[in-house]
Amino acid sequence: MPHRVVVLALDGALPFELGIPQRIFGRSLGTGSGGPGRKLYDVVTCSIRPPGPVRTDADFAVLVEHGPEALATADTVVVPASYELGPVFEEGRLTEELAAALALVRPGTRMVSICTGSYVLAAAGYLDGRPATTHWSSADHFQRIFPQVRVDPDVLFIDDGDVLTSAGVAAGIDLCLHLVRRDHGAAVANEIARRTVVPPHRDGGQAQYIQRPIPEPQFATTTAARAWALARLDRPILLRDMAEQEAMSVRTFTRRFREEVGISPGQWLTQQRVERARHLLESTDLSIDQVARDAGFGTATSLRQHLQAALGVPPTVYRRTFRSSADAST
């Protein structure tokens, strides 16, 4: 049976975010042993009330055909943002109606929020003691209302295993693609990204979208340096080498890079090498030693350390998991 994704539509929902799960999960298809074009996910939308219209923040309502009982059938619950969260947003507590609906969710169900949908997960206790994110403009308020949550306002999304949160609006696309990649491998996620005409993975985090003073026009971007580095990830890359591509001093380049990407050049390079290693582990039969060299980590030991730190698993376990998922869906 396809993995059941239940999207919770609350009054005041943002139509764009409400439609993201259907657009990403609903278009995820597998082929091969499971049959051509088989659905990998079954996506339904429900309300906290009996079936009927749900208000949105636009000049139209949406007709939701499922009531809260659908939550009891979910393998994954997605809570998009709403502009009418009331006491959830103002006081950090659920309404009786919302609490009753969420009580139907089975233990072990994967919980996901898009943008300020994180307020609902936090008010329900799913984020207690966990890292989480939300829209950058609400991060300070979110932290005040939920001091027990470890808020990171700079990332596009946070995967904490069975609970995942995303930043604002389009970051919901990033998170849903990440879940497809996690469930079925990069090939399936990349195909959905192509069909949706979005990048399969975006660099940096929310920091690049927060309003900041506009840099002086004489400062060039760091785009050329990043392209230069991506073309030679398998070789040693020094910070001064990247700075030279933009004719900047190391200090100026580092500051400018962080302003544009949201993280340091070193952190960015490690991220890119991890992504290269993931791709090679999923799509090739190269030895772990060769993957380490091609991704720029040099040795299998270094690759294991970086993958363990970034993903929580060593290369052999990652390959076994995602090659199996890819084989099952292709």
N, C-alpha and C positions, 0 to 999 in steps of 0.2 A: 504493500500500500504506500502511496506517496506520503511524505512527511506533511502533517497537517499544520498549517500556519493560520492562526486566528488573529485578525486585526481588530482591535477594540476602537470603535468609532465613538468619541465623546462629543457632546454638544460643544460647538465652537471649534470643531476640527478644521484644520487647514487642508483643503482638498488636495493640494500638491503632495503633501506628506502622507495623507491617507491613501493615495494611489501608488506610492512607491513599492510597498510589498507585493502588490499584484503585478506591477510592471516587471519587477526583478524575479521574484519567486515564481510567479504565474507563467513566465516565459521560459523557465528553466526546463529543458527537455534532455532526455537521455536517449541513447540508441543502443543497438547491439543485443545483448542477452535479455534485456528487459523488454524488448520490442521497440520497433522504430518509433521515434517521437514520443516515447512514454513520458508522462508528467513526473517530475521529481518532487514537486510540492503540490499540495491541494490547499488553495488559499480561500478563506471565507472571511467575511467582515461581519461583526456583530455589534450590538448595542448593549448597554446595561439595562435596557428596558425591553419589553416585547417588540417584535418586528414593527418597523414604521420609520417615519422620517427622523433624521438627525440634523440639527442645525449645523451649518458651517460658518466660517468667518466671511464667506462670500455672499453673493445675493441669491443663493440657491441652497436648498437642503438636499441631502442624499437619502434615498430610500434603502434602508438596511433590512435585509430579509431574515436575519438571524437574531435571536435574543441572547441573553447572557449564558444560556445553557451550552452554547457553542464553545465557551471557554473550557468546559470540562473535556472536550474532545481534542484539545490542542496539544501538539508536540512543541510548538513555539508560539508564544503570544507576543504580538507587536503592539505597542502603545504609541501612536503618533501624537504630535503636539495638539494642544487645544488652547483657545483663548478664553475658555470659560471654566477654568478649574476651581474657581471659588476658594473654599477653605483648604483645598489641596495646595494651592499656590500661596495663599495668604497665611495659613497657619500650619501647614504640613500635616494635615489630617484628612483622611478619606471621609466622604459622605457615606451615610448608611447604605445607600443604593450601590455606590461603587464598591464598598467593602464587601457587600453581599455577592456582587458579581465576581470579584477577584477570589473570593473564598471557594469558588467552583473550580479554580485552576488546580490541576493535579500536582502533587509533590513531584519534583524533578523536571517539571516543564521548563523549557528554556524561555527566559523573559528578556524582551528587547524593547528599548525605547528609542524614539526618534525625537530629537530636539528636546523641548520641555516636557515631553512625555515622561522624562526621567523623574519629574515631580511625583507622578503617580507611583512609580516603582519605589521611590524613596519613602513616600508616605505609607506604603504597604509593608515596609520593612525589608524589601529585597536588597537594598543597597547598604544596609547597616554594616559598618566596618569595611566596606569595599571601595575600590576606586571607581569613579564614575565621571562622566562629563555631561555637559548640556550646552545650549547656545551660549556663546561667550558673553553676550549682553546680560544673561541671567545668572552667570556663574557666581558672582558675589552674593546675590540674594539667595541662591540655592544653598550656598555654604552656610549662610546665617540661619536659614530655616532648618537645615539638616546638618548640624555640626558633626554628626556621627559618620558622615560620608566623606571619603577622601576625594575631593573634587580636583580634577585636572582640566583647566579651561583651555589648554593649548592644543589638544589633540582632536582629530576628526572623529574618532570613536575609541571605545575601550572594550576589549574582550576579556571578561573575567570568568570565562568558562560557561557557566549556565546563566549568567546575567551579563547583558551587553547594553551599552548606552552610546548614543551618537550625539554629535554636536548639531548645530542648527541646519534645518531644511535639507539641502542637497547632501549633507553628510550622511543622511539616511540612506542614500544610494550607495555611498562608500561602504556603510556597515552591512547592507543587505548583500552586496557583491562579495564582501568578506565572508559572510556566512555561507554563500554558495561555494566559494573557494574552499572554505573549511570543510564543508560537507561532501563536496564532489570534485575538488581539485581545480587547478588553475584553468585548464582547457575549457571547462563548462562555464566558469565565471567570465573568462575572456570573451567567449562567444556571446554571452548575454550583454556584456559591456559594449561589444561591437554593434549588436542590434539596437542597443539603447543610445548609441553614439556618445558614450562617455568613456573616460579613461578607466581601465580596469583597476588602477591603483594610483592615488594622488600622493605626491610628495608633501611632506610637511604637515602642519596641523592648522588649527584655527588661528594661530598667531598671525598667519599671513593674511587673514581677513579682518582682523581687528583694525579699526580706524587708527592711523598713526599720522604724525606730520609727514607731508609729502617730501621725499628726499630731494636734495638739491639736484637740479637737472644735469649737472656735469658728472654726476656719479652714474656710471654705466651699470647695467644689470649683471647678474652672475650666471646668466643663461648659458653663455658660451663655455664657461668653465665647467658647468655641470655636464654639458654635452660632451666635452672633451674627456671628462673623467669617466662617463658611462661607456665610452668607446674603448677604454683601457682598464677596466676593473680588475683584469687578471694581472696587472702590473703594480708595483709600488707607486703610490701617489702621495706626494708631500703637499702640505698646505701651501708652501711657497710656489709649487708648480701650478696649482690651481689659481693662485693670485696672479701669477705671471700671465695667464691666459686673458685676464681682464686688465692687464697693465696697472694693477693696484698694489699697494703695500699689503703685507699680510694682515696688519691690523685693520686697515680699511676694508679689505675683502671680507674678513671674518665678521665685522660689524654689518656690512651690507648683506652678506649671505644670510645671517640670522634674521635680519629685517624681512628678507624676501621669502625665506623658506620656513622660518620658525624654529630651526634647530641649528646646531653648529655644523661646519663642514665635515668634521670627523664623524659626528653622529649620522649625518646624511650618507656618507660613504659606507658606513657600517650597514645602514638600512638597505642601501642598494646592493651590497654584496650578499646580504641575507636573502634578498628577493631573487638575485641571480642564482644563488645556491638552491633555493626552493624550486625554481623553475627547472634547474638541471636534475634535481632529485626526482621531480615528478615526471619529467618528459624524456629522460635518457637513462641508459644503463651504465653510465660512467662510474668508475670506482669512486669511493669516498675521497680518496687522495686526489683524484683528478678533479672532482667537483670543487674541492678546497682550493686547488691551484687556479682553476678557471674562474672562480668567484673572487679570487684575490686574497683569500685567507692564508694561502701558503701551505699550511699543514692540516692534516685531518684533526689534530688536537685543537688547533685554533678554530676550525669550523665547528667542531662539537661544542666548544665553549660559547661561541657566539650564537649558535642555533638554540642551545639550551637556555641562554639568557633571554633571547628574543621570543622564542616559541614555547619553551618549557619542555622540549623533547630533543633527543640527539638525532643526528642525520638518518641513521638506520631506521629508527622508529618512524620518523617523518616520512621517509620514502615508502616504507611498508604500508603506512596508513593511506597516503594519497595515491600511490600507484594502484592500490586495491580499489579505492574509490573511483579512480579514473577508469580502470578496467571494467568496473561494474556498470559504468554509465556510458561507455563508448563501444 
